[in-house]
Amino acid sequence: MQFSQLQLDPNILKALVAAGYEQPTPIQEQSIPYILESRDLLGTAQTGTGKTAAFAVPILDQLCQNHDHPVVPRHIRALVLSPTRELAIQIKESFDLYGRFLHLRNTVIFGGVSQIPQVSKLREGVDILIATPGRLLDLMNQRHVDLSHVSYFVLDEADRMLDMGFINDVHKVVEKLPQNRQTLLFSATMPPDIKRLADKLLKDPARVAVAPVSSTAETVEQKLFFLDKKNKQHLLVHLLKTADMESVLVFSRTKHGANKIVEHLEKAGIPSKAIHGNKSQSARQQALREFKNRKIRVLVATDIAARGIDVTELSHVINYDLPNEPETYVHRIGRTGRAGQSGMAFSFCDEEEHDYLKSIERLIGKKIPVETEHPFPATLAPTAPPKQGGHGGRRSSSYGNPRSSGYRPTQRAGGPRGSSYAHKGGGRTGAPRQRTGA
């Protein structure tokens, strides 16, 4: 199917073409027709599948039917709730992209920054509001936000809302919405609490499920490194200095741990920055901007970055710490290998994390191939490494680009002698990815 077959407004199709969109992703192809029919919708899809366009495109289409020219005063007619500031900003950017040829206004509000510019935008009038729950409630209490005209309500990353303790805030927002509205709920997982929330919010919803959370993308090659905890920072530096790694997202379990990783990388001469909840909004946005623009090669993050951060052609994800929730592993490695591109996910596992590893492998239904040829093996391995992994029975021994079928040791400037790994033939290849906006 092509976007042109979805009977969208010509100006939206023009914007999609300009952005390089041709074929909708499965979540887009299945969701957009239901939304255009004014159906409530319950969508389940893991990160990186294009959920933002799945709801933004049809909402823009329906709003522009009555707004072919500027209307004053403007009222908020579409509300999108997001769990994090980073995701809210990206959703706003997606509405900008898809609605660039329309006479519709949107704005985003979130905490951690001055409310004055946000209030100013609201006073000018907007058609679409993207918000995090805390700042939205704050401005509602100050009477800067009127939700009485909302016709379209989107709850994005609902399970993340639950994890972050925002469900009570969501209920408070919903109480202020008109009963006669279209509601769209998207979630990567569907735990019982989210099912109960969906039952309360949605009326006879259409249901769309794509790529269950227990599945990892086939485009992501996974490797597991057993090592002692004290050697994690040394292995990370070794990989970054000897492997062909263009852009690397490193996950730490804690904020303090993320800061320590960056400190160690900087001492090793590897420019990097951390992004987590203790960083100011401006610092987080600056770090993300430098990472996207390739000014820094390494971004170290806590799980606030596990969803919603869309980095074009992210080559590697490294789980410096294994997550204690197996679903989080799937979301983390889903940052790479998106939209048909290839990617690699490396996971470090120390003795204290073996139970986490068992839970992850139980969830994804397979063993993660073990990398044995690295300079910091565990003092006491839990079991003998499997002779056969997920790659045709060959023992895994490559660190670099997943598009290559072979790697060879070579000496590279700045790397330890006899321990570097280079890709035969250089950089990554492949067709340009479609930006999903998710």
Secondary structure as the mmCIF struct_conf table of DSSP 4:
data_model
#
loop_
_struct_conf.conf_type_id
_struct_conf.id
_struct_conf.beg_label_comp_id
_struct_conf.beg_label_asym_id
_struct_conf.beg_label_seq_id
_struct_conf.end_label_comp_id
_struct_conf.end_label_asym_id
_struct_conf.end_label_seq_id
HELX_RH_3T_P HELX_RH_3T_P1 PHE A 3 LEU A 6
HELX_RH_AL_P HELX_RH_AL_P1 PRO A 10 ALA A 18
TURN_TY1_P TURN_TY1_P1 ALA A 19 GLY A 20
BEND BEND1 GLN A 23 GLN A 23
HELX_RH_AL_P HELX_RH_AL_P2 PRO A 26 LEU A 36
TURN_TY1_P TURN_TY1_P2 GLU A 37 SER A 38
STRN STRN1 LEU A 41 ALA A 45
TURN_TY1_P TURN_TY1_P3 THR A 47 GLY A 48
BEND BEND2 THR A 49 THR A 49
HELX_RH_AL_P HELX_RH_AL_P3 LYS A 51 CYS A 64
TURN_TY1_P TURN_TY1_P4 GLN A 65 GLN A 65
BEND BEND3 ASN A 66 ASN A 66
BEND BEND4 ASP A 68 HIS A 69
BEND BEND5 VAL A 72 PRO A 73
STRN STRN2 ALA A 78 LEU A 81
BEND BEND6 PRO A 83 THR A 84
HELX_RH_AL_P HELX_RH_AL_P4 ARG A 85 TYR A 98
TURN_TY1_P TURN_TY1_P5 GLY A 99 PHE A 101
BEND BEND7 LEU A 102 HIS A 103
STRN STRN3 ASN A 106 ILE A 109
BEND BEND8 GLY A 111 VAL A 113
BEND BEND9 GLN A 115 GLN A 115
HELX_RH_AL_P HELX_RH_AL_P5 ILE A 116 GLU A 124
BEND BEND10 ASP A 127 ASP A 127
STRN STRN4 ILE A 128 ALA A 131
HELX_RH_AL_P HELX_RH_AL_P6 PRO A 133 ASN A 141
TURN_TY1_P TURN_TY1_P6 GLN A 142 ARG A 143
TURN_TY1_P TURN_TY1_P7 SER A 148 HIS A 149
STRN STRN5 TYR A 152 LEU A 155
BEND BEND11 GLU A 157 GLU A 157
HELX_RH_AL_P HELX_RH_AL_P7 ALA A 158 ASP A 163
TURN_TY1_P TURN_TY1_P8 MET A 164 GLY A 165
HELX_RH_AL_P HELX_RH_AL_P8 ILE A 167 GLU A 175
TURN_TY1_P TURN_TY1_P9 LYS A 176 LYS A 176
BEND BEND12 LEU A 177 LEU A 177
BEND BEND13 GLN A 179 ASN A 180
STRN STRN6 GLN A 182 SER A 187
BEND BEND14 ALA A 188 ALA A 188
HELX_RH_AL_P HELX_RH_AL_P9 PRO A 192 LEU A 201
BEND BEND15 LYS A 203 ASP A 204
STRN STRN7 ALA A 206 VAL A 210
BEND BEND16 ALA A 211 ALA A 211
TURN_TY1_P TURN_TY1_P10 VAL A 213 SER A 214
TURN_TY1_P TURN_TY1_P11 GLU A 218 THR A 219
STRN STRN8 VAL A 220 PHE A 226
HELX_RH_3T_P HELX_RH_3T_P2 LYS A 229 ASN A 231
HELX_RH_AL_P HELX_RH_AL_P10 LYS A 232 THR A 242
BEND BEND17 ALA A 243 ALA A 243
BEND BEND18 GLU A 246 SER A 247
STRN STRN9 VAL A 248 PHE A 251
BEND BEND19 ARG A 253 THR A 254
HELX_RH_AL_P HELX_RH_AL_P11 LYS A 255 LYS A 267
TURN_TY1_P TURN_TY1_P12 ALA A 268 GLY A 269
STRN STRN10 SER A 272 ILE A 275
BEND BEND20 HIS A 276 HIS A 276
TURN_TY1_P TURN_TY1_P13 GLY A 277 ASN A 278
BEND BEND21 LYS A 279 LYS A 279
HELX_RH_AL_P HELX_RH_AL_P12 GLN A 281 LYS A 292
TURN_TY1_P TURN_TY1_P14 ASN A 293 ARG A 294
BEND BEND22 LYS A 295 LYS A 295
BEND BEND23 ARG A 297 ARG A 297
STRN STRN11 VAL A 298 ALA A 301
HELX_RH_3T_P HELX_RH_3T_P3 ASP A 303 ALA A 305
BEND BEND24 ALA A 306 GLY A 308
TURN_TY1_P TURN_TY1_P15 THR A 312 GLU A 313
STRN STRN12 HIS A 316 ASN A 319
BEND BEND25 TYR A 320 ASP A 321
BEND BEND26 ASN A 324 GLU A 325
HELX_RH_AL_P HELX_RH_AL_P13 PRO A 326 ILE A 333
TURN_TY1_P TURN_TY1_P16 GLY A 334 ARG A 335
BEND BEND27 THR A 336 GLY A 337
TURN_TY1_P TURN_TY1_P17 ALA A 339 GLY A 340
STRN STRN13 GLY A 343 CYS A 349
HELX_RH_3T_P HELX_RH_3T_P4 GLU A 351 GLU A 353
HELX_RH_AL_P HELX_RH_AL_P14 HIS A 354 ILE A 364
TURN_TY1_P TURN_TY1_P18 GLY A 365 GLY A 365
BEND BEND28 LYS A 366 LYS A 366
HELX_LH_PP_P HELX_LH_PP_P1 LYS A 367 PRO A 369
STRN STRN14 VAL A 370 VAL A 370
BEND BEND29 HIS A 374 PRO A 375
BEND BEND30 THR A 379 LEU A 380
BEND BEND31 PRO A 382 THR A 383
HELX_LH_PP_P HELX_LH_PP_P2 ALA A 384 PRO A 386
BEND BEND32 LYS A 387 LYS A 387
BEND BEND33 GLY A 390 HIS A 391
TURN_TY1_P TURN_TY1_P19 GLY A 392 GLY A 393
HELX_LH_PP_P HELX_LH_PP_P3 ARG A 394 SER A 396
BEND BEND34 GLY A 400 GLY A 400
TURN_TY1_P TURN_TY1_P20 PRO A 402 ARG A 403
BEND BEND35 SER A 405 SER A 405
STRN STRN15 TYR A 407 PRO A 409
TURN_TY1_P TURN_TY1_P21 ALA A 413 GLY A 414
BEND BEND36 GLY A 415 GLY A 415
HELX_LH_PP_P HELX_LH_PP_P4 PRO A 416 PRO A 416
TURN_TY1_P TURN_TY1_P22 ARG A 417 GLY A 418
STRN STRN16 TYR A 421 HIS A 423
TURN_TY1_P TURN_TY1_P23 LYS A 424 GLY A 425
BEND BEND37 GLY A 427 GLY A 427
HELX_LH_PP_P HELX_LH_PP_P5 ALA A 431 ARG A 435
#
